[in-house]
Each structure stands twice: as C-alpha cells, then as structure tokens.
C-alpha cells in the first residue's frame, strides 16, 4: 500500500539523518556561524528594504493533533525608526504602522485600531511590541540590526547542513539547537545573503510544533513613500483599548468552556 511505503520512508528518516550527521559532508559549526553572521551584517546594514512572506503556525490540540494556521503578509522598513507591515490569514487581517513614536495595530475584521507609545528605533519597537503587548511578527528576529546576537543568544550548537532550494533560489541550509527551541534557516547563496526560510521548533511542547516563515520578493535600497508609515484611520474605524489586541491574533479565540 502507498501509505505503508510512505510510513516506512518516514521511519527511515532518523537513520538517514544520523548517518548524514556522522559523515564528512556535514560542515562545522564555524561555517554555520560565518554564513549566519554574513546575513545578519548585510541585512542589518540596510536602511530601506521590503519583502513579502508566507507563514505557518502549528498548534497541538489536547488530542495531540497538529493543526496548521497559514497566513501571508508584507513588510517595509526604513531605518532607523519607520515600519509598516500587514498579515492576513483565516483569523487575522492586521496592519501595523510605526512612525518612530506611535505604533498602530489595526484589526480590519474589527475595523478598530490600538495605538501605543513606543518611541525609539525599529529594533526597540519590535521588542516592546512583543514584550509589552504580546504582538509577535513572523520572523521578527531576522529584522534586528544585530540579528546574529539575537538569534544565537541561547544556541547550544549549530551546523551547516548543506544546500537547499527555496522558491527556486539556491540557499545555504543551517540548523541550530537551543535549550527550549531548535531552528533552521535557509540563506540565499552568494550576494546578497538574504534569508529565505526560517523554521522554529518548540521542544517544550508535546509533538514539537513548528513555526515557519518563507520570505520572498525582497527589495533592497528602494526609497519608500513616507506616507506608508503614517496611519490614517479608515472610515468608521474605532480606537480600541489595548486589550483588544488579543482578538487580532492569527489564531481563533478559544471560548470559555471550549477545549
């Protein structure tokens, strides 16, 4: 049966990975760090850039079933202190604007927006958005000017797996291990060394759910229209309390009593 053949191949994967990891084809951690640092230095030095992305978030149900939530979006950054991004999925249609002083999170489904004061750089804005308000942008760690330090802050080991192809583009495939999470990144070969895929695997949750982001349509050095970083409330939109951010998430809200 086809299912049996597929199951057999899946069962063989750990053996294949073990054999590969033990062989000479696996480069040293120094190679992985060098490639990652080159990506971080390049992207961190760019003042203006934009990209589109597709993300997949896995959730584990109480029955240990993996459910995947997919979304797509785009982002535009003008350093040091301008950001615009959007993400749309089955449960979220969100736009985020930052002008250097005020961050606006607009939930299109609710036709409402939340504004918070977070003066500073794009790095500071992304940190505060996550730490204070629980708003996490797909692949946000890659956008920091010091992405290498952020990404490797709790790394135990790393390896250059080899090469892979993402969206028709040849990439260097790196894998890193941490205490609570493992992650992989695919970085475009040659110049410029742009990240093309980023996968985080949680080791603290049963069935090890993953969060994956594929990044495409990179545009580097294009001067943005400053108007994109200014939020203008759509007709009928209401300003909401910060607690409304929970309803802007890319996951469906769990009603009381629902498991």
Order of alpha helices (4+ residues) and beta strands (2+ residues): alpha-alpha-beta-beta-beta-beta-beta-beta-alpha-alpha-beta-beta-beta-beta-beta-beta
